[in-house]
Amino acid sequence: MIGGRTTERQIMSLSQQVLFLFIIALPIASIAWTVTHEEVIREFREFCVRESKTCRRISERKFFYLFTCEYCFSHYVTVAFLIITRFKLLFPDWRGYLLAGFSLVWIANVYMGLFGRIRLDLRKERLDINSEEAAFALVK
């Protein structure tokens, strides 16, 4: 130990790794969903959609496209989180980063799919309620 810290990271148990996998995937999903769907940065996203269709070079089009696709963008967010957290899955070397990266992307996209489905159901319920209220108002 140097200065109260171990020089090598302690290896986590498999259950800790799985727990970390599901926890780290939450902010990845949140960031990827917000950038690619929410109104907070709609103008930026519309700019990226426009540029992804009109840029002259394919590399520029692909760069702007990644901000419009939650699956694509989640890969880049995952890389950032792997750099920040140094999270590895099953192996203590580069293979652990590789497994963690693809696992985090997959779990984050499951989260986003579930969130999208819940959001769609809520919208449908709201529309049903509004149409029922309108029909009820006409009856009165």
Number of C-alpha atoms within 10 A of each C-alpha: 7 6 6 6 8 9 9 7 9 8 13 15 11 11 9 11 17 16 11 16 21 15 14 19 24 17 15 27 27 15 15 27 24 15 20 22 16 11 11 10 12 14 10 15 21 14 13 20 18 14 17 22 14 12 13 10 9 11 11 14 18 15 13 19 19 19 24 22 17 20 19 15 21 27 21 17 20 24 20 13 18 18 11 9 10 13 19 22 25 16 13 14 10 11 13 15 20 16 15 24 23 14 18 29 24 17 19 30 22 14 19 20 14 12 15 14 12 12 12 12 12 12 12 12 12 12 12 12 12 12 12 12 12 11 11 10 9 8 7 5
